[in-house]
Amino acid sequence: MPFDDWNVTEEEGEEELQDTSFFEGRRDIILFCIDCSPSMQELRDDAVYEDLQTSHLLTALDAAMQVQKKKTVSGPNDWVGVLLYNTSRRNEANSRTSEIKKGTFLYQHLAPISVETIQELIRVIEDAREDPEHLEKTFPPLSGTKMPMGDVFTSCNWVLRDSAPKIASKRVFLITDDDNPNPASTKMLTSARTTLIDLMQSGMSNRAKPFDVTKFYSSVLPANVLADEEPEVSGVLPDSISITRIDDLLDQMRFHEQPKRAIFNIPFELGKGFTIGVKGYGLVTEQRKGSYMYFIDLGDRMEVARSRTAYVDEEKEAEVSRNKMLFGMKLGADEDGDEMGFGPSRVVRDGQRPFYTAEEVQSFRTLDLEPGIKLLGFKDKTELAFEDNVKHSIFIYPDELKYSGSKRTFSALLQKMLEKRKIGLVRALVRRNSSPVFCAMLPQAEKVEEGGWCEPGGFHLIVLPFADDIRAAPIEEQLRASEKVKDAAKGWIDKLCLKNGAYPPDSYPNPSLAYHNAQLQAVAFREEFDDESFEDLTRPKYDMIHKRAGPLLREWKKSLVKDENFNNVLATTGVKRKADVSVDEAELRSKYESGRLDTLRVQQLKDFLRNKGQPMAGKKAELVKRVEEYLEERS
């Protein structure tokens, strides 16, 4: 086995913590609740398609369609439904819609993502673009009245409770342009508030885009949903929160389309006999393309190929149970030297075993420790250097489930460490199949921002490097630019600095992943993929760069050309890589049958003997003879 893989007893997964609940089938449930009132269906010029008219209702349906199309790739196990209200269209008489209030129409039943259902919605949107009055005919609005919002929330509640899986995150997207649906009615206001509370108790969380919230929704929606924005005097929605911005809704959805952050529960030992419970959260997890599946072409159909791993005894030509497998590693290299650089080999005497069982390897890795965190001591916060942060941190929060009083004790420790500006040093083993590490425990104070966003109080576990992990950077004297060139560069650098001096990662999705998903989405809907229409948000805006700093860049180039070190180049020496000299067994047997084993290199002969568990000592002639004897016995 390769040196780095000898102690891998099973699939270890990603280095960063993954969310187990995501792989256990936890789903994201979204119910679009869309207003069909006359103002939502009022026609206006389309900003995207020339010579076409659109409406707020059409834009909302388009947003629902776009979200579902994205989820065919990013969340195929999620559920989505569409409920329309303030429409006179009736539901079909069946048990699934019997409890829905009059004035609401369940257009798309809450169900797993389906290409057929999305294509049906696409056809409705295309028909509406061809015939501007199509939506008004299909979903006629209520005439002269609007239904109470309490009834709307009751219908949402029924749809979620009747159709949605219990283990899921449930959300309702309420899309409307009416900021005061039930004016001057205290009874309706109370009913709406009560019904919304009942709806949220069923596990629903809400996402609101505030407009003039003071008229109605500030008395209904929870306070953390509403922003502290001043209401518009004119009563007109500002462009930044208008329903016409489908991209705003898709941006809000981006975070919820990804697998949920990982959670683990382990004990935190503060001292001998003094333990509390904590939860751990992986705050950053790299998103990757989904795993590929293999198919078998049977002519008239394609079937999924099922794969399995089997271990075979080469001598007996029989399958061996995984439980009987032992793990070992090469200790040193061959006596006469090894081109691969392993050093001399160690001869194993009788009674000694260089191989280990899976349980022994597990013991080596964990040092016989159980998962948990142990506090070792404290240091000043200034002792934590920036370069110590070599991996993503893990955020821990108290857990009362196993240890009563954990929150109170955790909070007291947090407050004292913040007050004294200290960090903790801990030993952490967060999983049974991982290795223990030393971590710096950095306290974070609770922070509430204007929009209701809260950074919780807790600790960041920052994994500290071991001495073996540290490498010294090469320090070589390089050519230095003159002060004139530096000043010229400073000018355009200042012009192109990021706002607030920070890079906002939540604004830039992975372009490679987005491009891959866009292609899969096009295949799923049998659409032609236009790679030119794909927008890479990480691509620099060159026009803006030249507009803001073009003259300064040109001046910098001129001063750079005039610099005395411009044409000087430091000579560097490269490292020549060794060629791959490996040879497979089929080729080696072919040379054996033709009597040309002596044409192989010493390293190739040794590699073969090593893989077969044969001695590798001796000169080339002895190695050739040993290989011949081995192949002759098994020919």
N, C-alpha and C positions, 0 to 999 in steps of 0.2 A: 504494500500500500504506500501511497505518497506520504512523505513525512508529516504534512499538516493534517492528514485525514485519518491517521491510524486510530485516534480516539473518538471518532464520530460514531456513536452507537445507533443513532436514528436520525430521521429528518429533523433538523433543528429549527427550520423556519428562518424568518428574517431576524437580523440582529436587533432591529428596533421592535418594540412590543407591538403586537397586533391585537385587534379587538376580537376576542373570542365570541362575543355576542353576535358580531356581524356574520361569522362563519356558521353560527348555530341557526341562522335563518331569521334574524331580526330584520324587520322590514320598515320601510318608510311609507307611511300612509298619507296621501295628500287628497283633499277634497276641495276642488275649485267651486266656490259659491259665487255666481256671477249675476249681477243685476240686469234685468231685461226691460227696464222702464223706458218710456219714450225718449228721455234725454240720452240714455245709453245707446239708443238706436238711431239717433239723429245723424244724418249723413253729412260728411265733410270731405274735402279733397284729401286723397291719400298722399302722404309725404314720401312714400317709397315708390309706388307704382304710378306712372304718369297716366293722365286721362281716366283715372279710376277714383271712385268714392269709397269711403270707409266709414266706420262708426266705432265707438268705444266698445260695443259688444263684439264686433268682429276682431278688434285688437285683442280683447280679453281671450276669445276663443283661440286666436292665433298663439297667444302666450301659453295657453294650456296645451296646445298641440306641440309647440316647441319643447316644452318641459318634458312631455311624454316621449318625444323622439330622442331627447338626450338620455333619458332613463332606459331606453332599450339597450344601451351599451353600459352606462354607468351604474344602473340599478335595475336589472331585469326582474328581480324578485319583489320590487316595490309595487304598491297598489295606488291607483289614481281613479278618481271619479269626478264627474261634472254635474253640479246641481244648479239649475237656473231658477231665479225667483222673480216675482212681479211679472209673470206671464200667465196668460189664460189657457195655455196648452195643458191638456189633462194627461195624467199618467195612465198607463194601461191598468186595468183592474186586475190586480194580482196581489198575493200576500207580500211581495217585496216592496210595494209602494202604498200599502193600505194606510200606514201611519203618517205619510207625508202630508203636510198641511196644504190646503187649497191655495193656489197661487204659486206653488213651486213645482218644478218639473225635473225629474231625475233623468237628464239626457244620457249620461254615461254612468252605468252602475259601477260602484266601487269594486274593482277587480284587478288582478295582476296585469302588468303592462302587456298589451296585445297589439301586434302590428296591424291586424285587421280593424280593430277599433280605432286606432290612430288614422288609418287610411280613410275610414268613414268620416272622421272629423275633418280630414284634409279636403274631402270632396265637398263637404258643407261650406268650408271656407272658400274654395275655388268657385262654387256656385254663387256665393255671396259677392265675390269680386266681379263676376260677370253680370249678375243681376243685383243692383244695390238694394232692392226691396225684398230679396230672398229671405233674409233673416227675420224681417217683420212678418212675413207670411208664415214662416216656419215656427217662430216663437213670438206670437202676437202679444204685445204688452197689455197689462191690465188697463182698462179705460177709466180715467177719472179717480183712481184710488191707488194706494200702495199698501201692501200687506205689512202687518206689524213685524218688527225685527225679532221680537220674541218668537213668533211662528217660524221665522227663517232659521233661527238657532235651534229650535225644536226639531225641524226637519233635518238639519245637519247632524244633530245628536242621534236621531233615529238611524240615519244612514250609517254612521260610524259604528254604533252599537250593534246593528243588525248584521253588517257585512264585514267589518274590519277584523283582522286577527287580534287576539288579546295582547300578544307580545309584539308590540310595534310602537313606533313613535308616530303619533297622529297629529296632523296639522290641517287647518282650514285656511284657505286663501280667499278672503272676502274682497271682491272686486266691484266697486261701485263709484259713481261720480256724485252721489248725493250725500252731503255731509250732515244733513238733518232730515232723515227719512220719516220720523214721526214727531213733527213739531207740536209743542204745547200740549203734550200728553204725558202726565206724570205716571199714569197707570201703565202705558206702553213702555215707558222708560224703565220702570221697576220690573216689568215682566221680562224685558230684554236682558237686564242685568242678571236676574235670577236664572234665566234659561242659559245664559253664557257660562255662569258659574257651574251649573249642572253639566254643561258640555265639557268644560275643562276638567271636571272631576273624572270624566271617562278616559282621561289620558291625553287630551288634545292640548297642543300648544298653539299659540296664535302668532301670526306675522302680520303686522299692520303697517301700511304706508300712510302716515297721518297727513290730513289736509287741514280743514278747519275743525279740529277735534272738539272745540269748546261747545259746539252746538248740540251734539248728541253723544258721540262716541267716547268723550272724556268721562262721561257718567256710566258707561257700559264696560269699556275695555279696561283691563288691569293697568295700573299706573306705569309699569315698566315697559309697556308697549308704546307709550306716547312720548314724542319728543317735545322739548320745551321751546317750541317755535311759536312766534307771535302769529296770530291769525291774520290772514289777508283781509284788508278792509273791503276790497271789491268782491270777495267771495269766489274769485276765480282761482282754480288750482294753478300753482306755479309750475313751470315746465319741468323742474327737477323732480317732481313727484307725480307728474301727469301719468295717466294710464297708458298714454301712447308710447311710453318708454318700456318696450318689452325687454330690452337688454337689462334694465334695472332689476326686473323680476328674475331673469335668468342668472344674473350675478348673485342675487340673494340665495338662489337655489344651489349654487355651486358648492357651498360648504356642506350642504345636507345630502349631496349626491355621493359623497365619498364615504368609505367605511368609517364607522364610528371610532373614536379614540379608545385605546385599550384600557382596561381596568383590571387590576389585581388587588387582592386583599391579603395582607401579610401582617404579622405582629411586629411591633416596634418596641425593642427592649431599651428602656431608659436606664435601667440599673438592675442589679440582681433581684429577682422577684418583683420587679416593677415594669409592667408591660401594658401597652395600649395597642389598639388596632388602627391601621391606616389603609387607605386606598391609594393606588398609584395610577396615574394617567400619562399616557404617551402623548405629548402635546404636538409632536411633529412626526408624521409617518409618510414615507415616500410612496407616492402612487405610481403603480406600474401597469403595464398592459396585462390583460387577462391571459391566463394560460391557454395554450392552443390544445385543440382536440384532434385526434387522428381518426380518419374515416377509411373504410374499405369500400372500394368501388365494385359492386356486384353486378354491374351492367344495367339492370333495370332499377336499381336503388342504391343508396348510400347508407351504410350502417356504421355506428360508432365503434371504433376498435378499442376493446378492453385490454389494458396492459397490466402485467404483474411482474414482480421481480422474483427470480428463483435463483437459489445457490446450488451449484452442481459439483459433486465430487468428480474430479477429472479422471482419476484412476478407476473408480467403480462405475463412472458414467451414470450416477444416480443423484436425484435431488436430495439436498440436505436441509433439514429444518433450520430456520434462523436461530432458534434457541440454542443450537449446538455450535453456532459460530463463535470463534475467538478473535480477539483483536490484538494486533502486534505491530511493532514498528521496527525499522532497521536501526540498529545501534552502531553508529560509526560506518566506515567504508572498508574496502578491500585492503589486504596487506600490502599489495604493490601499488597502492594509490588508486584513486577513482577520479575520472575526468569530471564527474558531476559534483565533486567536492564534498563527499560525505565523511572522509577520514577512514582510519583502519577499522576492520570488522571485529566484533567480539565473538569469541568462540563460546558457545553455551555448553556447559558441562552437564553430565547426567544428573538428573534430579532438580535441575534448575529450569524454570519456565519463563521464556520471554513473551509469552502470550497471556492475555487477560480476558476474563469474562465481561459481559456487558455491565454486570453489577459492580465489578471492580473498577472499570473505566468510569462509571458514574460516581463512584466513591472518590477517585482521583480528581475528578472535575469539581465536585462540590466540597471536597475536604470533609465529607461526612456531616455537613451542615444542613439544617433545615431552612426553607425559605423564611426570610425575615430581615429586619434591620436592627443593628445594634449600635447604640451611641457610644463612641470612644472618647470624646472630649470636645473642647471648644477652642477656637482661635479668633483673632481679630479679623474683621471683614476685609481689611486691607491685605491680609495674607493670601487671599484668593486672587491669582493672576489671570489675566485674560486668556493666556495660552493654556491654562489648565482645562478649559472647556473644550475638550476634543470630541465629544459626542453630544447627541441631543439629551437634554436634561429630562428627568422624570418628575412630575409634580405629585406630591403626596398630600393627602387630606384625611382628617380623622374619620374613623369608622366605629360606630357604636355597636355594631351587630354582635361581635364576639367579646368585646371588652367594654363594660359599662364605665362611663366616666371618661372615655377617650377624648371627647370633644373638649371637655373642661381642662383636662391636663394638657392636651395639644395646644389649646389657646393660650394657656399660661406660659408654656415654653416659648411659643411664638412671640408673645408680647415682650418677654424678658430679653430674648435674643435681639429683637428690634431695638429695644431700649438701650441695650449695652453694645449694639453694633457688632455682634458676634456671628460667626458661622459655626456649624457643628461638623465634626468629622465622624463618619459612620462606616460600618462594614455592612454591605447589602448583598443579599442573594434573593433575587426577585422571582426566580423560577427554579424548579427542581432540576432542569436540564441545563442550567447556566452555571457560570463560575462566579465565585464571590469577588466583589470589587470594593475598593474604597471610594467613598464619595464625600464631597463637600455638601453640607446641608445649608442652602442659602434661604433665609427667611424672606417672605413676601407679604407686605401689609395689604389689607383689604382696601380696594379703591373703587369708588362709585363715580362714574362720569355722568355728564349731563343727559345723555340719551338713555340713561337707565342701565347702561352696560356696567357690569361689576367684575372686577378682578378679585377673585376670592383670596382670603388669607391662607397661606400654607407654606410649604417648603419645596424648593427645587433641589433635587438630588443631582449633583453634577459629578459625573464619573471622572475620577482622577486617573491620570496615566501612571503605569508602573515604570520603574527605571528601564526595563527592557523595551518599553514602547517609545522612549525618547530618542530622537535622532538630532545630531548637531547639523545645523545648516552650514554649507560651505561659505566661508568668508574670504572673498578674494577682492583685491583692489581693482576697481573698475574705472572706466573713464568718467569724468565728471563734466557736466555742462557748466558753461559760464553763467555768471549772475544775470547777464543780459538775456540769455535764452530762458532762464528760470522765470524772470519777470514777465517775459512775453507769454510763456505757457500759463502763468498764473491768471492772466487776463481772461483767456477763453475757458479755463477751468472754473473760475468764479461764475461765469455766465451760464454754465451747463450744470451747476450743482442741483441735486434733487431737492424738492421741497422739504423743509424741516430737517434736511440732512439725513434722511432715512429712506430705505428701500421698502415699500409696502408689498410683501409677498402675496397678500390676498388679492392683489389686483392683476397678477400675472400668472395665468394657468400654464402648466407645462405644455409648450407648443408641440413637442413630439407626441405626447399622449393625446392632446386634443386633435391633432391631425389623424392619428390612428383611429380614434373614436369616430371622427367625421366620416372616414372611409367605411367603417363598419356600419354606421347608420345609413349611409347611402345604399349599401348592399342590402340591408334589411328591408328598405322601402323600394328597392329596385329603381333607384334614381341614379342619374349620371353624376359622378363626383367631379366637381369643378375645382381643381386644385388652386386655380387663380383666385377664386373667391374666398379661400381660406385666409383668415387674418391672424397673423402671429403678433400678439400684443407685446412680445419681448423684442421685436425688431425695432431698432432705433428709428426715430422720426428724423430722417436726414434733412428734409426740407426745413424743418424747424431749427435743427442744429445749424445749418448754413445761414439761416436768416438771423439767428441770435448771435452766432459767434463766427460767421464766415470771415469777415475782415480781420478779426483777431487771429484766426487760424492761419490766414495767409501771411500776416506779419510774423507770426511765430516760425513758420516755415522758412521765411527769408533769413531770419536771425539764426536759425538752425544750420542753414547751408553755409553761412559765414563763420560758424564756430570752428575753432582750430582743431577740435577732435572729431569733426563730422565724418571724415573719411578714414579714420583710424579703426582698425579691427583687431581685437585681441585674439591670438591664436589659441585654439582649444583642442584638447586631445579627446577623442572619442573612445568608447569601450566596444571592442569587437565582440559580437554575440556568437556563441558557439552554434554550429549547425545541428539540426535535429538528425541523429544517427540511429534512431530507433528502427527496429525491424519486426514485422509481425510474424506469428508462428507459421503461417502458410508459406511465406517466403523462405523462412529458415528450413522448413521441411523440404521445400523444392531444392534448395542448395544441398541438403543432405542426400537426397536421392540422386543428384547429379555429381556427388562427390566433390562439391566446391565449398564446403564449410570453412575451409581455411581462408577464403576470400573475405570473410566477415571480420569486423574489427573486434578487438578484445572487449570493448565496452558492450557491444551487441551480444556477444557470447555470455558475458556476465549478467546482463539484464535478463536473458532467457533463463539461465540457471537460478538466478535469484527468484524469479517468478514461480519456478518449479520447486523451490525449497531445496536446491542442491548446493553443495559446496562450491565456492567461487575462487578458492585459492589456487595458485599455480600459474605456470606460464601458458602462452597461447596454445601450444601443442596439447597440453594437458586439458585445457578447457574444451578444445575441439573434440578430444577423445571422450570427455565426460558427456558432452552433448550427444555424440554419436551413440554412446551406450544407452543414454536415456531414450532416444528416439527408437533405437533398435528394440528395446524392451516393449515399447508400445506400438510398434508397427504391425 
